[in-house]
Amino acid sequence: MTFVLKSAASALAISCGVAVMSAAPAHAYTLMDMLRGDRQRTQSTIFMDQAPGRPVPRGADGGSLGGLDPEAPLPKVSGPRYYTYKTETLQFVDTSRFADPVVTGAVADVSASGDASAEPAVQRRFLAQAEVRANADVAKVLEAYYGDSRNPLVWVDGNQINDRAKSAMATLADAASVGLDPADYTVQTPAIDPANPDPAFRDRALTQFELELSAKVLAFVQDTVRGRIDPNKISGYHDFQRKAVNLTSVLKLARMSPDVGAYIASRSPDSAQFEALKAELAKLRAADGGNEERIVVSLDKLLKPGDSSPEIANIVKAIGKHGSETLKTDHAATLAAYAGSTDYSPDIVSLVEAFQQERGLKADGVIGQATVRAMTGGDTNASKIDKLVVAMEQARWLPEDLGSRYVMINQPAFMVYYHNDGKEQLSMRVVVGGKNNQTYFFDDEIETVEFNPFWGVPQSIIINEMLPKLRSDPNYLDQLGYEVEVNGHAVASSSVDWYGSTNNVSVRQPPSSDNALGELKILFPNSHAIYMHDTPSKNFFKRDMRALSHGCVRLANPRAMAAAVLGTTVDDVAKQIATGQNHAVKVPQKIPVYVSYFTAWPNKDGVVEYFDDVYGRDGYVDKAFDATTKARGAQI
């Protein structure tokens, strides 16, 4: 039996799972059981009627299950889904308190403010007639500010808009520079005809402008801090506590600020990562609209060392354009000496391997589509800009300051990075969930490293993957050495009613060299049963596209990551594993972990890298952007 298990481990990669039913333990998933399940059932595992015929399903006590049809469709547990984005509700601002009857002249605090151009009471009465819609947070602030007669208008002085308004409008018009849409914050300057002597027409237009601009400024501040859209409305795979933005003092500070445009702009994130994305966005938008020469490499099969291809010239040209300065310096002789040969010679192979290594690809000199995409820049300017805008939005969902010590998993990059003292100190390849078993996008805190772990099987895996085998062979889990409990009591797999509910059934695999989680797992408890772990099967780490698990994150070098988060050495981790005993060690201090999804993100040198949208999530963010802008444009 031991030989069979180890052979299976080498044949199939072990995946981690997502628990989606409340009764399920939050643990991982393996495909090995699918390979091993095709065994002939033994007589001891099948309950037969006295008369010849097919087996009749039995309960735990051996009794017949009556009318249940063993050929009925198996139950299935579905994962999260993507939604049609629902925009936030906009409401009319309650302006009924904006005209204070006790005000007979200038606002009460004009003497204190020293502003001799404060508006007369008649203008405030027109403010009460303005019609503006905003979300609940913005409406509340507008009602509080303008409902207090002591607060002067911000953007209007006398019979004209002031310099503060012009400065604010310039910043809003530049919203695209920070990844926002200027259309969301557009305010029309009042069309006041100097020849029109009607002061009512003028005051009505100015007060409408006053309220609209305040609403837009507040919306901009809120958006730039927390993002335009609510990520939790995109899909069940997004899980964030949306940031609360304190807007209470914005209008007062805007009025007092010597440079209101700079004040509003200062509310944008200023982390090194966001600044890198912002700078890259500016660079691409300043480029020649995508008219730059694009190098195309056309391969219909893998190009291997020793092969010959007319595309070699384009490959060398592409690396010369997109390779780093260090790479081009190290291989300057090869680049200079290349004379158009179609041979994939050793010197060109060495050049390609160096390029693959710096791009995080398998440095084997074999050129496939992932290498081609990296060589040719992959995306057009337009698609890169779209990825940057999405990345800047998503960066706002995370804390602005990620911390001096944290772990970031970037799913599209298939990489994990450990930062300490503000610097990246460790990185490694990971395997993440496949398209049908996607890894979630959320943040949490690492709490524990568990050595020689048990693997608890989630209900989703019991039902979707194991149940078909168990109905065919109830002894299936016993043969594999798995532990089965019903209502907390250990039982044999063969005694369980696999035709009934599995809600009270738990299954786990004891620690072993064959365990689905390998030597250790790194836990940040969450409702999605996502964690980082080892695997006895390493072959998937050799692939460039590594969306291959059932949700959890497999580490190429788990001992190094465990040592990093525990603040110890790899040797100490090895000693913990060598005990062979299941035990957990708490990290000395909880460490933020960002299980993120960025198709554009700066590396440790601040250079923005681009990745394939493996789950197609950017498209859903774009749809949410469009829906938001459309809803806001219809606010009156």
C-alpha positions as CSV (number, residue, x, y, z in Angstrom):
1,M,0.0,0.0,0.0
2,T,2.8,2.4,0.8
3,F,4.3,1.9,-2.6
4,V,0.9,2.7,-4.2
5,L,0.5,5.9,-2.3
6,K,4.0,7.3,-3.0
7,S,3.6,6.4,-6.7
8,A,0.4,8.4,-6.8
9,A,2.1,11.3,-5.1
10,S,4.7,11.5,-7.9
11,A,2.1,11.1,-10.6
12,L,-0.4,13.8,-9.6
13,A,0.1,17.2,-8.0
14,I,-1.8,17.8,-4.7
15,S,-4.2,20.7,-4.7
16,C,-5.5,22.8,-1.9
17,G,-9.2,23.4,-1.5
18,V,-11.8,26.0,-0.6
19,A,-14.4,25.1,2.0
20,V,-17.7,26.5,1.1
21,M,-20.1,24.8,3.6
22,S,-20.3,25.7,7.2
23,A,-19.8,22.2,8.5
24,A,-16.5,21.8,6.7
25,P,-13.1,22.1,8.3
26,A,-11.0,24.7,6.6
27,H,-8.4,22.6,4.9
28,A,-6.8,21.5,1.7
29,Y,-7.6,19.2,-1.3
30,T,-5.8,16.4,-3.2
31,L,-6.4,14.9,-6.6
32,M,-4.6,11.7,-5.5
33,D,-7.7,10.1,-4.2
34,M,-9.2,10.3,-7.7
35,L,-6.3,8.3,-9.1
36,R,-6.5,5.8,-6.4
37,G,-10.2,5.2,-6.3
38,D,-10.4,2.8,-9.2
39,R,-10.0,-0.3,-7.2
40,Q,-12.2,-3.4,-7.2
41,R,-14.6,-3.3,-4.3
42,T,-14.2,-6.0,-1.7
43,Q,-17.1,-8.1,-0.6
44,S,-16.8,-6.7,2.9
45,T,-17.7,-3.2,1.7
46,I,-20.8,-4.0,-0.3
47,F,-24.2,-4.9,1.3
48,M,-26.2,-7.2,-1.0
49,D,-29.8,-8.2,-1.0
50,Q,-30.6,-11.9,-0.6
51,A,-31.8,-12.0,-4.2
52,P,-29.3,-11.5,-7.1
53,G,-29.1,-7.9,-8.4
54,R,-27.2,-4.7,-8.1
55,P,-25.9,-3.5,-4.6
56,V,-28.5,-1.7,-2.5
57,P,-27.2,1.4,-0.6
58,R,-27.2,0.9,3.2
59,G,-27.1,3.2,6.2
60,A,-24.5,3.1,8.9
61,D,-26.4,0.4,10.7
62,G,-26.6,-1.8,7.6
63,G,-30.3,-0.9,7.0
64,S,-31.6,-0.2,3.5
65,L,-31.9,3.4,2.4
66,G,-35.3,2.7,1.0
67,G,-36.2,4.6,-2.1
68,L,-32.8,6.4,-2.7
69,D,-31.6,5.7,-6.2
70,P,-27.8,5.0,-6.3
71,E,-27.8,6.2,-9.9
72,A,-29.5,9.6,-9.1
73,P,-27.4,12.7,-9.9
74,L,-24.7,13.4,-7.4
75,P,-24.9,16.6,-5.4
76,K,-22.5,19.4,-6.2
77,V,-21.2,22.3,-4.2
78,S,-20.6,25.4,-6.3
79,G,-18.0,28.0,-5.6
80,P,-18.4,31.8,-5.6
81,R,-19.6,33.6,-8.7
82,Y,-19.1,36.9,-10.4
83,Y,-21.9,39.5,-10.2
84,T,-23.5,42.1,-12.4
85,Y,-22.1,45.2,-10.6
86,K,-24.7,47.2,-8.7
87,T,-23.7,50.8,-8.2
88,E,-24.2,52.7,-4.9
89,T,-27.4,54.4,-4.4
90,L,-27.5,58.1,-5.0
91,Q,-29.9,60.3,-3.1
92,F,-31.0,63.9,-3.3
93,V,-29.3,66.1,-0.8
94,D,-31.8,67.5,1.7
95,T,-31.4,71.2,1.2
96,S,-34.5,72.2,3.3
97,R,-32.3,73.6,6.1
98,F,-29.9,75.5,3.9
99,A,-31.8,78.8,4.0
100,D,-31.7,79.9,7.7
101,P,-34.4,82.5,8.4
102,V,-32.4,84.1,11.1
103,V,-29.6,85.1,8.8
104,T,-30.2,88.7,7.6
105,G,-26.9,89.5,6.2
106,A,-23.5,88.0,6.0
107,V,-22.9,84.7,7.7
108,A,-22.3,84.8,11.4
109,D,-18.6,84.1,11.4
110,V,-17.6,86.5,8.7
111,S,-15.9,88.8,11.3
112,A,-13.9,85.9,12.6
113,S,-12.9,84.6,9.2
114,G,-12.0,88.1,7.9
115,D,-13.8,87.3,4.6
116,A,-15.5,90.4,3.5
117,S,-17.1,88.7,0.5
118,A,-19.4,86.4,2.4
119,E,-22.7,85.7,0.7
120,P,-25.9,87.5,1.7
121,A,-28.9,85.6,3.1
122,V,-30.8,85.7,-0.2
123,Q,-28.0,83.7,-1.8
124,R,-28.3,81.0,0.8
125,R,-32.0,80.8,0.1
126,F,-31.2,79.9,-3.5
127,L,-28.8,77.3,-2.1
128,A,-31.8,75.7,-0.6
129,Q,-33.3,75.3,-4.1
130,A,-30.3,73.5,-5.5
131,E,-30.7,69.9,-6.6
132,V,-27.8,67.5,-6.2
133,R,-27.6,63.8,-5.7
134,A,-24.8,62.0,-3.9
135,N,-24.1,58.8,-2.0
136,A,-25.2,58.7,1.7
137,D,-21.8,59.6,3.1
138,V,-21.4,62.7,0.9
139,A,-25.0,63.8,1.3
140,K,-24.6,63.7,5.1
141,V,-21.6,65.9,5.0
142,L,-23.2,68.4,2.6
143,E,-26.3,68.6,4.8
144,A,-24.2,69.2,7.9
145,Y,-22.0,71.8,6.4
146,Y,-24.5,73.9,4.5
147,G,-27.2,73.3,7.2
148,D,-25.0,75.3,9.6
149,S,-25.5,79.0,8.7
150,R,-22.2,79.8,10.3
151,N,-20.3,78.0,7.5
152,P,-19.6,80.3,4.5
153,L,-19.8,79.2,0.9
154,V,-16.6,77.6,-0.2
155,W,-16.4,78.1,-4.0
156,V,-18.4,81.3,-4.5
157,D,-17.5,84.9,-3.4
158,G,-20.2,87.4,-4.0
159,N,-21.4,87.1,-7.6
160,Q,-18.5,85.0,-9.0
161,I,-16.7,81.7,-8.5
162,N,-13.4,82.1,-6.6
163,D,-9.8,80.9,-7.1
164,R,-10.4,78.0,-4.8
165,A,-13.0,76.7,-7.1
166,K,-10.7,77.0,-10.1
167,S,-7.9,75.2,-8.3
168,A,-10.2,72.4,-7.1
169,M,-11.7,72.0,-10.6
170,A,-8.2,71.7,-12.1
171,T,-7.3,68.9,-9.7
172,L,-10.6,67.1,-10.5
173,A,-10.0,67.5,-14.2
174,D,-6.6,65.7,-13.7
175,A,-8.2,62.7,-11.9
176,A,-6.9,60.4,-14.7
177,S,-3.4,60.9,-13.4
178,V,-4.3,59.0,-10.2
179,G,-6.3,56.3,-12.0
180,L,-9.7,57.9,-11.6
181,D,-12.2,59.1,-14.3
182,P,-12.5,62.9,-14.7
183,A,-16.0,62.3,-16.0
184,D,-17.0,61.3,-12.4
185,Y,-16.1,64.7,-11.1
186,T,-17.0,67.2,-13.8
187,V,-18.8,70.4,-12.8
188,Q,-19.9,72.9,-15.3
189,T,-18.9,76.5,-14.7
190,P,-22.0,78.6,-14.3
191,A,-23.1,80.3,-17.5
192,I,-23.7,83.8,-16.3
193,D,-24.4,86.5,-18.8
194,P,-22.9,89.8,-17.6
195,A,-25.6,91.5,-19.6
196,N,-28.4,89.8,-17.7
197,P,-29.3,92.1,-14.8
198,D,-31.4,89.4,-13.1
199,P,-29.6,88.7,-9.8
200,A,-31.9,85.7,-9.1
201,F,-30.7,83.9,-12.2
202,R,-27.1,84.6,-11.2
203,D,-27.5,83.5,-7.6
204,R,-29.4,80.4,-8.5
205,A,-26.6,79.3,-10.9
206,L,-23.9,80.1,-8.5
207,T,-25.4,78.2,-5.6
208,Q,-26.2,75.2,-7.8
209,F,-22.5,75.3,-8.8
210,E,-21.4,75.6,-5.1
211,L,-23.3,72.5,-4.0
212,E,-22.3,70.5,-7.1
213,L,-18.6,71.2,-6.7
214,S,-18.7,70.4,-3.0
215,A,-20.3,67.0,-3.8
216,K,-17.7,66.3,-6.5
217,V,-14.8,67.2,-4.2
218,L,-16.1,65.0,-1.5
219,A,-16.7,62.1,-3.9
220,F,-13.1,62.5,-5.3
221,V,-11.6,62.4,-1.8
222,Q,-13.7,59.4,-0.9
223,D,-12.8,57.6,-4.2
224,T,-9.1,58.3,-4.0
225,V,-8.9,56.9,-0.5
226,R,-11.1,53.8,-0.8
227,G,-11.6,53.3,-4.5
228,R,-14.5,54.1,-6.9
229,I,-16.1,50.7,-6.6
230,D,-17.0,48.3,-3.9
231,P,-14.9,45.1,-4.5
232,N,-17.3,42.9,-2.7
233,K,-19.9,43.6,-5.4
234,I,-17.7,42.3,-8.1
235,S,-17.6,38.7,-7.1
236,G,-17.7,36.2,-4.2
237,Y,-14.0,35.9,-4.6
238,H,-13.4,39.5,-3.4
239,D,-13.5,40.0,0.4
240,F,-12.6,43.4,1.8
241,Q,-13.8,45.5,4.7
242,R,-14.4,48.7,2.7
243,K,-12.5,51.7,4.2
244,A,-14.4,54.4,6.1
245,V,-13.3,57.8,4.9
246,N,-13.7,60.8,7.2
247,L,-15.1,63.5,5.1
248,T,-16.4,65.7,7.9
249,S,-13.6,68.3,7.8
250,V,-12.9,68.3,4.0
251,L,-14.9,71.4,3.1
252,K,-13.7,73.4,6.0
253,L,-10.0,72.5,5.3
254,A,-10.6,73.2,1.6
255,R,-11.8,76.7,2.5
256,M,-8.8,77.4,4.7
257,S,-6.2,75.8,2.5
258,P,-3.9,78.3,0.7
259,D,-3.8,75.7,-2.2
260,V,-7.0,73.8,-2.2
261,G,-6.0,71.8,-5.4
262,A,-2.9,70.5,-3.7
263,Y,-4.9,69.7,-0.5
264,I,-7.4,67.6,-2.5
265,A,-4.6,65.9,-4.5
266,S,-2.8,65.1,-1.3
267,R,-5.5,62.6,-0.3
268,S,-4.3,60.2,-3.0
269,P,-2.2,57.3,-1.7
270,D,1.5,58.1,-1.6
271,S,3.0,54.6,-1.0
272,A,6.0,53.7,-3.1
273,Q,4.0,51.1,-5.0
274,F,1.2,53.6,-5.9
275,E,3.7,56.2,-6.9
276,A,5.4,53.7,-9.2
277,L,2.1,52.8,-10.8
278,K,1.2,56.5,-11.2
279,A,4.6,57.3,-12.8
280,E,4.2,54.4,-15.2
281,L,0.7,55.6,-16.1
282,A,2.0,59.1,-16.9
283,K,4.9,57.7,-19.0
284,L,2.6,55.5,-21.1
285,R,0.0,58.2,-21.6
286,A,2.8,60.5,-22.8
287,A,4.0,57.9,-25.3
288,D,3.0,58.2,-28.9
289,G,-0.5,56.7,-28.5
290,G,0.6,53.1,-29.1
291,N,2.2,54.0,-32.5
292,E,5.6,52.9,-31.2
293,E,7.1,50.0,-33.1
294,R,5.9,46.7,-31.8
295,I,8.1,43.6,-32.3
296,V,6.2,40.5,-33.2
297,V,7.5,36.9,-32.6
298,S,5.4,34.3,-34.3
299,L,5.9,30.7,-33.1
300,D,3.5,27.9,-33.6
301,K,5.4,25.5,-31.4
302,L,8.1,25.5,-28.7
303,L,11.5,26.7,-29.9
304,K,14.3,24.7,-28.2
305,P,18.1,25.0,-28.1
306,G,19.6,23.7,-31.3
307,D,16.5,24.4,-33.4
308,S,16.3,26.8,-36.3
309,S,13.7,29.5,-36.9
310,P,13.4,32.7,-38.9
311,E,12.0,34.3,-35.7
312,I,15.5,34.3,-34.1
313,A,16.1,37.8,-35.5
314,N,12.9,39.1,-33.9
315,I,13.8,37.3,-30.6
316,V,17.1,39.0,-30.4
317,K,15.6,42.4,-31.3
318,A,12.8,42.0,-28.7
319,I,15.3,41.2,-25.9
320,G,17.4,44.1,-27.0
321,K,14.4,46.4,-26.5
322,H,12.7,44.9,-23.5
323,G,15.6,43.4,-21.6
324,S,17.1,45.2,-18.6
325,E,20.1,47.4,-18.9
326,T,22.1,44.9,-16.8
327,L,21.2,42.1,-19.1
328,K,22.1,44.0,-22.2
329,T,25.4,45.0,-20.6
330,D,26.2,41.4,-19.7
331,H,25.3,40.1,-23.1
332,A,26.5,43.1,-25.2
333,A,28.9,41.0,-27.2
334,T,26.1,38.6,-28.3
335,L,23.7,41.4,-29.2
336,A,26.4,43.2,-31.2
337,A,27.7,40.1,-33.0
338,Y,24.3,38.8,-34.1
339,A,24.1,39.0,-37.9
340,G,20.7,37.6,-38.7
341,S,21.3,33.8,-38.4
342,T,18.3,31.6,-38.0
343,D,20.2,29.1,-35.7
344,Y,19.2,29.0,-32.1
345,S,22.8,28.9,-31.1
346,P,24.3,28.5,-27.6
347,D,25.1,32.2,-27.3
348,I,21.5,33.2,-28.2
349,V,20.2,30.4,-25.8
350,S,22.3,32.0,-23.0
351,L,20.8,35.4,-23.8
352,V,17.3,34.0,-23.7
353,E,17.9,32.1,-20.4
354,A,19.1,35.3,-18.8
355,F,16.0,37.1,-20.0
356,Q,13.8,34.3,-18.7
357,Q,15.5,34.4,-15.3
358,E,15.0,38.2,-14.8
359,R,11.3,37.9,-15.8
360,G,10.7,35.0,-13.3
361,L,10.2,32.4,-16.0
362,K,11.8,29.0,-16.1
363,A,15.3,29.7,-17.4
364,D,15.7,26.7,-19.6
365,G,16.1,28.4,-23.0
366,V,12.9,26.9,-24.3
367,I,10.8,29.6,-25.9
368,G,7.0,29.2,-25.5
369,Q,4.2,31.7,-25.4
370,A,4.9,33.0,-21.9
371,T,8.5,33.9,-23.0
372,V,7.3,35.4,-26.2
373,R,4.8,37.6,-24.4
374,A,7.5,38.8,-22.0
375,M,9.9,39.5,-24.9
376,T,7.5,41.5,-27.0
377,G,6.2,43.6,-24.1
378,G,3.1,41.5,-24.1
379,D,0.5,44.3,-23.9
380,T,-0.1,47.3,-26.1
381,N,0.2,50.7,-24.4
382,A,-3.6,50.8,-24.2
383,S,-3.9,47.4,-22.5
384,K,-1.1,48.3,-20.1
385,I,-2.8,51.6,-19.2
386,D,-6.0,49.6,-18.5
387,K,-4.1,47.3,-16.2
388,L,-2.5,50.2,-14.4
389,V,-5.8,51.9,-13.8
390,V,-7.3,48.7,-12.4
391,A,-4.2,48.1,-10.2
392,M,-4.4,51.7,-8.8
393,E,-8.1,51.1,-7.9
394,Q,-7.2,47.7,-6.3
395,A,-4.3,49.3,-4.4
396,R,-6.9,51.5,-2.7
397,W,-8.7,48.5,-1.3
398,L,-5.6,47.5,0.7
399,P,-4.0,49.6,3.5
400,E,-2.1,52.5,2.1
401,D,0.9,51.5,4.2
402,L,1.4,47.7,3.7
403,G,3.7,47.7,6.7
404,S,7.5,47.3,7.1
405,R,7.0,43.5,7.4
406,Y,4.5,41.7,5.3
407,V,3.9,38.9,2.9
408,M,2.3,39.6,-0.5
409,I,1.0,36.9,-2.8
410,N,0.4,38.2,-6.3
411,Q,-1.8,35.6,-8.1
412,P,-1.3,36.7,-11.7
413,A,2.5,36.7,-11.1
414,F,2.3,33.2,-9.5
415,M,4.8,34.6,-6.9
416,V,5.0,35.4,-3.2
417,Y,7.2,38.0,-1.6
418,Y,8.3,38.5,2.0
419,H,9.2,42.0,3.0
420,N,11.0,42.9,6.2
421,D,12.3,46.3,7.3
422,G,10.7,47.8,4.2
423,K,12.6,45.6,1.8
424,E,11.9,42.4,-0.1
425,Q,14.0,39.7,1.5
426,L,12.5,36.6,0.0
427,S,10.5,35.6,-3.1
428,M,9.5,32.3,-4.6
429,R,7.2,30.7,-7.1
430,V,3.7,29.6,-6.0
431,V,0.8,27.6,-7.4
432,V,-2.6,29.2,-7.0
433,G,-6.1,28.1,-7.7
434,G,-7.2,27.1,-11.2
435,K,-9.9,29.1,-13.0
436,N,-12.6,26.8,-11.6
437,N,-11.2,26.9,-8.1
438,Q,-9.9,30.5,-7.8
439,T,-7.9,31.9,-5.0
440,Y,-9.7,34.7,-3.2
441,F,-8.5,38.4,-3.1
442,F,-8.3,39.6,0.5
443,D,-5.9,40.5,3.3
444,D,-5.3,38.9,6.7
445,E,-2.6,38.2,9.3
446,I,-0.3,35.2,9.5
447,E,-0.6,33.7,13.0
448,T,0.7,30.2,13.0
449,V,3.0,27.7,11.3
450,E,1.9,24.1,11.7
451,F,4.4,21.3,11.2
452,N,3.6,17.8,10.0
453,P,0.0,18.9,9.5
454,F,-3.2,16.9,9.2
455,W,-5.2,17.5,6.1
456,G,-8.8,18.1,6.8
457,V,-11.0,17.6,3.7
458,P,-13.6,20.4,3.2
459,Q,-17.2,19.5,2.5
460,S,-16.9,20.8,-1.1
461,I,-14.2,18.2,-1.8
462,I,-16.0,15.4,0.0
463,I,-19.1,16.1,-2.1
464,N,-17.7,17.1,-5.5
465,E,-14.6,14.8,-5.7
466,M,-14.7,12.0,-3.1
467,L,-18.4,11.1,-3.0
468,P,-18.5,9.4,-6.5
469,K,-15.7,7.1,-5.4
470,L,-17.2,6.5,-2.0
471,R,-20.6,5.4,-3.4
472,S,-18.7,3.0,-5.6
473,D,-16.4,1.8,-2.8
474,P,-17.4,2.8,0.7
475,N,-14.1,1.4,2.0
476,Y,-12.2,3.8,-0.2
477,L,-11.0,6.2,2.6
478,D,-10.1,3.3,4.9
479,Q,-7.8,1.9,2.3
480,L,-6.0,5.2,2.0
481,G,-5.5,5.6,5.8
482,Y,-7.8,8.6,6.1
483,E,-9.6,9.2,9.4
484,V,-13.4,9.6,9.3
485,E,-15.7,11.0,12.0
486,V,-19.4,11.3,12.2
487,N,-20.7,13.8,14.8
488,G,-17.2,13.8,16.3
489,H,-17.0,10.0,16.7
490,A,-14.4,8.0,14.8
491,V,-15.9,5.4,12.4
492,A,-14.9,3.3,9.5
493,S,-15.4,4.8,6.0
494,S,-17.3,1.7,5.1
495,S,-19.9,2.3,7.8
496,V,-20.9,5.8,6.6
497,D,-24.1,6.4,4.7
498,W,-22.6,8.0,1.6
499,Y,-26.0,8.4,0.1
500,G,-27.2,10.7,2.9
501,S,-26.0,14.1,4.1
502,T,-22.3,14.6,4.7
503,N,-22.8,17.7,6.9
504,N,-21.8,15.8,10.0
505,V,-19.0,13.8,8.4
506,S,-15.4,15.0,8.7
507,V,-12.5,13.4,6.9
508,R,-8.8,14.1,7.5
509,Q,-5.4,12.7,6.4
510,P,-2.8,12.1,9.1
511,P,0.7,13.5,8.8
512,S,2.9,11.6,6.5
513,S,5.3,11.9,3.6
514,D,2.2,11.5,1.4
515,N,0.1,14.2,3.1
516,A,-1.4,16.6,0.8
517,L,0.1,19.6,2.7
518,G,3.6,18.2,2.8
519,E,5.8,19.2,5.7
520,L,4.0,22.4,6.9
521,K,1.4,25.0,6.4
522,I,1.3,28.7,7.2
523,L,-2.0,29.8,8.6
524,F,-3.8,33.1,8.5
525,P,-7.3,32.0,9.6
526,N,-10.0,33.1,7.2
527,S,-13.5,32.0,6.1
528,H,-12.2,30.9,2.7
529,A,-9.8,28.1,4.0
530,I,-6.9,29.7,2.1
531,Y,-3.4,29.3,3.5
532,M,0.1,28.7,2.3
533,H,1.5,25.2,2.4
534,D,4.1,22.7,1.2
535,T,3.3,19.9,-1.3
536,P,5.0,16.5,-2.0
537,S,4.6,17.2,-5.7
538,K,7.0,19.8,-7.0
539,N,6.5,19.5,-10.8
540,F,4.0,22.3,-11.1
541,F,6.6,24.9,-10.0
542,K,8.4,24.3,-13.2
543,R,5.6,25.7,-15.3
544,D,5.2,29.3,-16.2
545,M,1.3,29.2,-15.8
546,R,0.7,28.0,-12.3
547,A,-3.0,28.5,-11.7
548,L,-3.4,24.8,-11.0
549,S,-4.5,24.2,-7.4
550,H,-7.9,24.1,-5.8
551,G,-7.6,27.4,-4.1
552,C,-4.7,27.4,-1.5
553,V,-1.2,28.7,-2.2
554,R,1.5,26.1,-2.6
555,L,5.1,27.3,-1.9
556,A,8.1,26.3,-3.9
557,N,10.3,26.8,-0.8
558,P,8.1,26.4,2.3
559,R,10.9,26.0,4.8
560,A,12.4,29.4,3.8
561,M,9.0,31.1,4.2
562,A,8.3,29.4,7.5
563,A,11.7,30.5,8.8
564,A,11.0,34.1,7.6
565,V,7.7,34.5,9.3
566,L,8.8,32.7,12.5
567,G,12.0,34.8,12.6
568,T,14.2,31.7,12.8
569,T,16.5,29.7,10.6
570,V,15.8,27.1,8.0
571,D,17.8,24.6,10.1
572,D,15.4,25.2,13.1
573,V,12.4,24.6,10.8
574,A,14.0,21.4,9.6
575,K,14.4,20.2,13.3
576,Q,10.7,21.0,13.9
577,I,9.7,18.9,10.9
578,A,12.1,16.1,11.9
579,T,10.1,15.3,15.0
580,G,7.4,13.8,12.8
581,Q,4.8,15.1,15.2
582,N,2.0,17.4,14.4
583,H,2.5,20.7,16.3
584,A,1.9,24.4,15.7
585,V,4.1,27.4,16.5
586,K,2.7,30.9,16.7
587,V,4.6,33.6,14.9
588,P,6.2,36.0,17.4
589,Q,4.1,38.9,15.9
590,K,1.2,38.7,13.5
591,I,2.3,39.5,10.0
592,P,0.0,41.1,7.4
593,V,-0.5,38.9,4.4
594,Y,-2.1,40.3,1.1
595,V,-3.6,37.6,-1.0
596,S,-3.7,39.9,-4.0
597,Y,-4.5,40.1,-7.6
598,F,-2.5,42.6,-9.6
599,T,-1.9,42.3,-13.4
600,A,0.4,45.3,-13.1
601,W,2.6,45.8,-10.0
602,P,6.1,47.2,-9.4
603,N,8.9,44.8,-8.5
604,K,11.5,45.4,-5.7
605,D,13.3,47.8,-8.0
606,G,10.2,49.9,-8.6
607,V,9.8,48.7,-12.2
608,V,6.2,47.9,-13.1
609,E,5.7,44.4,-14.4
610,Y,2.6,43.1,-16.3
611,F,1.0,39.8,-16.0
612,D,-1.8,37.8,-17.7
613,D,-5.3,38.3,-16.2
614,V,-5.6,34.6,-15.4
615,Y,-9.1,34.8,-13.9
616,G,-10.4,37.6,-16.2
617,R,-11.0,39.8,-13.1
618,D,-9.8,43.0,-14.7
619,G,-12.7,42.9,-17.1
620,Y,-15.2,42.8,-14.2
621,V,-13.5,45.9,-12.6
622,D,-13.8,47.7,-16.0
623,K,-17.5,46.9,-16.1
624,A,-17.9,48.3,-12.6
625,F,-16.1,51.5,-13.6
626,D,-18.4,51.9,-16.6
627,A,-21.5,51.3,-14.5
628,T,-20.3,53.8,-11.8
629,T,-19.6,56.6,-14.3
630,K,-23.0,56.1,-16.0
631,A,-24.8,56.2,-12.7
632,R,-23.0,59.3,-11.5
633,G,-23.6,61.1,-14.8
634,A,-27.3,60.8,-14.3
635,Q,-27.3,62.4,-10.8
636,I,-29.7,65.3,-11.5
